[in-house]
Amino acid sequence: MVEGIAYRFRTGIPWRDLPGDEFGPWQTVWKRHRRYAGDGTWDRVLTRILAEADAAGKIDWAVSVDATIARAHQHATNTTRPEQDTGGGIESQESALARD
Protein backbone atom coordinates (compact mmCIF):
# COMPACT_ATOMS: atom_id res chain seq x y z
CA MET A 1 0.00 0.00 0.00
CA VAL A 2 2.69 2.49 0.98
CA GLU A 3 4.62 1.78 -2.22
CA GLY A 4 1.46 2.43 -4.25
CA ILE A 5 0.82 5.71 -2.45
CA ALA A 6 4.43 6.81 -2.91
CA TYR A 7 4.34 5.80 -6.60
CA ARG A 8 1.21 7.84 -7.18
CA PHE A 9 2.68 11.00 -5.61
CA ARG A 10 6.09 10.52 -7.20
CA THR A 11 4.63 10.23 -10.72
CA GLY A 12 1.71 12.61 -10.29
CA ILE A 13 -0.75 10.26 -11.97
CA PRO A 14 -4.45 10.10 -11.10
CA TRP A 15 -5.41 7.39 -8.61
CA ARG A 16 -7.28 5.50 -11.34
CA ASP A 17 -4.06 5.12 -13.36
CA LEU A 18 -2.19 3.34 -10.56
CA PRO A 19 -0.86 0.03 -11.96
CA GLY A 20 -3.18 -2.61 -10.50
CA ASP A 21 -0.86 -5.52 -11.20
CA GLU A 22 1.81 -4.01 -8.92
CA PHE A 23 -0.28 -2.32 -6.22
CA GLY A 24 -3.73 -3.89 -6.34
CA PRO A 25 -7.00 -2.03 -6.89
CA TRP A 26 -6.50 1.73 -6.90
CA GLN A 27 -9.57 2.15 -4.68
CA THR A 28 -7.91 0.14 -1.91
CA VAL A 29 -4.70 2.18 -2.11
CA TRP A 30 -6.67 5.43 -2.15
CA LYS A 31 -8.80 4.41 0.84
CA ARG A 32 -5.70 3.49 2.86
CA HIS A 33 -4.04 6.81 2.01
CA ARG A 34 -7.19 8.71 2.96
CA ARG A 35 -7.44 6.83 6.26
CA TYR A 36 -3.76 7.47 7.10
CA ALA A 37 -4.13 11.15 6.28
CA GLY A 38 -7.28 11.45 8.38
CA ASP A 39 -6.08 9.69 11.51
CA GLY A 40 -2.65 11.36 11.61
CA THR A 41 -0.58 8.33 10.63
CA TRP A 42 1.38 10.27 8.00
CA ASP A 43 2.14 13.02 10.54
CA ARG A 44 3.48 10.46 13.00
CA VAL A 45 5.58 8.80 10.30
CA LEU A 46 7.09 12.14 9.24
CA THR A 47 7.82 13.10 12.85
CA ARG A 48 9.58 9.79 13.49
CA ILE A 49 11.64 9.96 10.29
CA LEU A 50 12.70 13.55 11.00
CA ALA A 51 13.64 12.70 14.59
CA GLU A 52 15.79 9.75 13.53
CA ALA A 53 17.46 11.72 10.73
CA ASP A 54 18.14 14.63 13.07
CA ALA A 55 19.64 12.33 15.72
CA ALA A 56 21.93 10.88 13.05
CA GLY A 57 22.98 14.38 11.96
CA LYS A 58 21.53 13.98 8.48
CA ILE A 59 19.43 17.17 8.55
CA ASP A 60 20.84 20.65 8.08
CA TRP A 61 18.39 22.99 9.80
CA ALA A 62 20.00 26.17 8.39
CA VAL A 63 17.36 28.24 6.63
CA SER A 64 17.92 31.04 4.16
CA VAL A 65 15.12 33.56 3.81
CA ASP A 66 15.06 36.24 1.15
CA ALA A 67 13.21 39.31 2.40
CA THR A 68 13.69 41.45 -0.69
CA ILE A 69 10.96 44.03 -1.11
CA ALA A 70 10.29 45.91 -4.33
CA ARG A 71 8.22 48.98 -3.53
CA ALA A 72 6.35 50.80 -6.25
CA HIS A 73 5.71 54.51 -6.32
CA GLN A 74 2.16 55.49 -5.38
CA HIS A 75 1.55 56.69 -8.94
CA ALA A 76 2.66 53.35 -10.38
CA THR A 77 -0.79 51.87 -9.84
CA ASN A 78 -3.90 52.61 -11.82
CA THR A 79 -6.05 53.03 -8.72
CA THR A 80 -7.35 56.28 -7.35
CA ARG A 81 -7.23 57.31 -3.74
CA PRO A 82 -10.15 58.95 -1.95
CA GLU A 83 -9.76 62.70 -1.44
CA GLN A 84 -9.63 62.33 2.34
CA ASP A 85 -6.52 60.12 2.07
CA THR A 86 -4.57 62.68 -0.01
CA GLY A 87 -4.71 65.48 2.51
CA GLY A 88 -8.10 66.92 1.68
CA GLY A 89 -9.23 69.43 -0.86
CA ILE A 90 -8.07 72.95 -1.63
CA GLU A 91 -9.88 74.36 1.40
CA SER A 92 -7.58 72.60 3.83
CA GLN A 93 -4.54 74.01 2.01
CA GLU A 94 -5.62 77.66 2.27
CA SER A 95 -4.63 79.86 5.17
CA ALA A 96 -7.25 81.20 7.57
CA LEU A 97 -6.64 84.76 6.29
CA ALA A 98 -7.38 83.83 2.69
CA ARG A 99 -10.81 82.44 3.63
CA ASP A 100 -11.94 85.67 5.36
N, C-alpha and C positions, 0 to 999 in steps of 0.2 A: 504494500500500500504506500509506504513512504517513498519508495523508488518511483512509483507512478505519479505521486504528487510532485516530487522534485522534477521529474521529467516534464511534466506539464508546464511548470513555471519556468524551467530552463529553456524550453523551446517556444513557449508563448502560444501554444496551440489551444484551440477550444477543447473543453472536456470531452466532447463527443468524438474528437479525433485521436484520443489516447489509444495506442495500440492494445487491443484486447487480448491478443495472444501472449503478450509479455506481462500485462498488468491486470488482466481480468476485465470485467465489465466496468465501463467508465463511471456508471452510476454508483457503484460500490466505492470506487476510489474517491469520487466527489463527496459522497456522504461521509466517509471517514475524515476527509479534510475539513468538511464543514463542522463535524462534531469536535474535532481537535481544536479548531479555531474558536468555537463557541465555549468550550469548557476550560480554555486556558492552557491546553497541553502544549501548543506551540510556544507560548510565552515561557513556560517552565523549561522546555527543551533549549530555547535560546539562552535563558539565564544560566543554565547548567553549562552549556558549551562555552559561553563567555567567561564564566568563572574558572573553568578548567584551563582555558587558553591564557587567561590573565595570570593564573598561578604559575603556568609554565613559561611566562614571559614572552608569549607569542603575539601580544597585542600592544601596539604603540598608541597610547591614549593622547598623543599630541594632536591638537586641533588647530588648523589655520583658518581664520575667519577674515574675509575681505569685507571691510566696511566702507568701501568707496561710495561716495554720494555724488551724483551729478545734479546740481541744482539748475533750474531754468529760471530765466528772468520772468518777472510777473507778466510782461507783455508777450512772452513766448507762447502763451496759450490763446485759444480763440474764445475764451469765456469772458463774460463781463462781470464786474463786481458791482454790488449794490452801492448806491451813492453814499450810504451811511458808513460803509467800510473804507471809503477813499478820503475821509476827512470832511465830508459834508459838502454842501453847495457853496456858492459864491458868498452867501450871506455870512457864513462863519469865517470867511477870510477877510471880510471888511473890518475896519476899525470902528469903534463906537462913535467916533466923531463923524465919520463919513455917513453914518445912518441918520444922524440928526438933521 
